[in-house]
Amino acid sequence: MELGDIKEVVREISDEFETASNHGKEVAFLLEVYKPPYQSRLAAFRVIYSRIVEMPAPSKPPSNPPSGPPIQFSSRTMKLPKAYCGEPEKELISNPINLHPHLRNFMHGKRKKLYKEVKDEERLRAIYKKQCKRLKALDNRGAESNATESSIRKLLTKINICIRSVETILGRIHKLRDEELQPQLAALISGYEISFE
């Protein structure tokens, strides 16, 4: 083997590693997780946050990756092999899906709503505890406590509404994960596997 041939092989290997590195950066960018702006000490918020961040992995990826347009990361379109897509390359460029900004915007909006609901629930719980102490003091004195009991019932209703709202937001996040993110991620991984074969 001549020195020129060896240099050419090394250059080709270097190009392949550069391509693989770029694909890895795109996947990392896609899977980017944002830290919440508020770190509550309450266990409830930690549980809610962990339900979002530590979602279980799918039991098994789909056997047939969904056919359709490619996924776009950052500002350029990813071109998947024709064997995978079954579409001409020019159609891949003309009809990209801009996945990452969509997910980021959706998750950011849901995170804001989730944060607001958790803060509201914390505020209501603090008021609820004060009202319970007040009710107990009124009962100990034998005073009229109907207004306080009514206030406590209203607070419980509001707290339950906040909890249901949090569950609804989490349901939407899980639905996005199951119906949009997992199939597109499976398609992305499948495309990478084919391109490296």
C-alpha positions in Angstrom: 0.0 0.0 0.0 1.4 3.4 -0.9 1.6 6.4 1.3 -1.0 8.3 -0.8 -3.5 5.4 -0.4 -3.0 5.4 3.4 -3.5 9.2 3.6 -6.7 8.8 1.5 -8.0 6.0 3.8 -7.2 8.1 6.9 -9.0 11.1 5.4 -12.1 8.9 4.7 -12.1 7.5 8.2 -11.7 11.1 9.6 -14.7 12.2 7.5 -16.8 9.3 8.7 -16.0 10.1 12.3 -16.8 13.8 11.7 -20.1 12.8 10.2 -20.9 10.5 13.2 -19.9 13.2 15.6 -22.3 15.7 13.9 -25.1 13.1 14.1 -24.4 12.6 17.8 -24.5 16.4 18.4 -27.9 16.5 16.6 -29.3 13.7 18.7 -28.0 15.4 21.9 -29.6 18.7 20.8 -32.9 16.8 20.2 -32.8 15.2 23.6 -31.8 18.3 25.4 -33.5 18.6 28.8 -34.1 22.0 30.4 -33.8 22.6 34.1 -36.9 24.0 35.8 -36.6 27.6 36.9 -38.0 26.7 40.3 -36.6 24.1 42.6 -39.2 23.4 45.3 -38.3 21.7 48.5 -41.7 20.1 48.6 -41.8 16.4 47.7 -44.9 16.9 45.6 -43.0 19.1 43.1 -40.1 16.7 43.0 -42.4 13.8 42.2 -44.1 15.8 39.5 -40.8 16.8 38.0 -39.4 13.3 38.1 -42.5 12.0 36.4 -41.7 14.3 33.5 -37.9 13.9 33.3 -37.6 10.2 34.3 -40.2 8.8 31.9 -39.7 5.1 31.3 -38.2 4.0 28.1 -40.4 2.3 25.5 -40.7 -1.5 26.0 -39.7 -2.1 22.4 -39.2 0.1 19.4 -41.7 -0.2 16.6 -40.8 -3.0 14.2 -41.5 -0.9 11.1 -40.3 2.7 11.4 -42.9 5.2 10.3 -42.5 6.4 6.7 -42.7 10.1 6.1 -40.6 13.2 5.9 -37.3 13.5 7.6 -36.6 15.2 10.8 -34.8 18.6 10.8 -32.4 19.6 13.4 -31.0 23.1 13.9 -30.9 25.0 10.6 -30.2 22.2 8.1 -32.2 19.3 6.9 -31.0 15.8 7.7 -31.0 13.5 4.6 -31.8 10.0 5.4 -31.0 7.1 3.0 -33.5 6.5 0.2 -33.9 2.8 1.3 -35.2 4.0 4.6 -37.5 6.8 3.5 -38.7 5.5 0.2 -38.8 9.1 -1.0 -36.6 11.0 -3.4 -33.9 13.1 -1.7 -35.3 16.3 -3.2 -38.6 15.7 -1.5 -36.7 15.3 1.8 -35.2 18.7 1.4 -38.5 20.4 0.4 -40.7 19.1 3.2 -38.7 18.9 6.4 -40.2 18.7 9.9 -38.7 21.1 12.3 -39.0 18.8 15.4 -36.8 20.3 18.0 -38.2 23.9 18.2 -41.7 22.4 18.2 -40.9 20.2 21.2 -38.9 22.9 23.0 -41.8 25.4 22.6 -44.4 22.8 23.7 -42.4 21.7 26.7 -41.5 25.2 27.7 -45.2 26.2 27.6 -46.2 23.1 29.6 -43.4 23.7 32.0 -44.6 27.2 32.7 -48.2 26.0 33.2 -46.9 23.2 35.5 -44.8 25.6 37.5 -47.8 28.0 37.9 -50.1 25.2 39.0 -47.6 23.9 41.5 -47.0 27.4 42.9 -50.8 28.0 43.2 -51.2 24.6 45.0 -48.4 25.5 47.4 -49.9 28.9 48.2 -53.4 27.3 48.7 -51.9 24.6 51.0 -50.3 27.3 53.2 -53.7 29.1 53.4 -55.4 25.7 54.1 -53.0 24.9 57.0 -53.7 28.4 58.5 -57.4 27.9 58.2 -57.2 24.4 59.8 -55.3 25.9 62.7 -57.9 28.6 63.0 -60.7 26.0 62.9 -59.1 24.0 65.6 -58.7 27.1 67.8 -62.4 28.0 67.2 -63.5 24.5 68.1 -61.4 24.6 71.3 -63.1 27.8 72.3 -66.5 26.6 71.3 -67.0 29.5 68.9 -69.0 29.5 65.6 -66.8 27.9 62.9 -69.2 27.6 59.9 -67.4 30.4 57.9 -64.0 28.8 58.4 -65.3 25.3 57.5 -66.8 26.8 54.3 -63.5 28.5 53.5 -61.6 25.2 54.1 -64.0 23.3 51.7 -63.5 26.0 49.0 -59.7 25.7 49.5 -59.8 21.9 49.2 -61.8 22.3 46.0 -59.2 24.7 44.6 -56.4 22.4 45.6 -58.1 19.5 43.9 -58.5 21.6 40.7 -54.8 22.4 40.8 -53.9 18.7 41.2 -56.2 17.7 38.3 -54.6 20.5 36.2 -51.1 19.2 36.9 -52.3 15.6 36.0 -53.8 17.0 32.7 -50.6 18.8 31.8 -48.6 15.6 32.6 -51.0 13.6 30.5 -50.4 15.9 27.5 -46.7 15.7 28.0 -46.9 11.9 28.1 -49.1 11.8 25.0 -46.6 13.9 23.1 -43.8 11.6 24.2 -45.8 8.4 23.2 -47.4 9.6 20.0 -44.8 12.0 18.5 -41.4 11.8 20.1 -40.9 8.0 20.4 -41.9 7.3 16.7 -39.7 10.1 15.4 -36.9 9.1 17.6 -37.2 5.5 16.5 -37.2 6.7 12.9 -34.1 8.8 13.6 -32.3 5.9 15.2 -33.3 3.5 12.4 -32.0 6.0 9.8 -28.7 6.3 11.6 -28.4 2.5 11.8 -29.0 2.2 8.0 -26.6 5.1 7.2 -23.8 3.4 9.2 -24.3 -0.1 7.7 
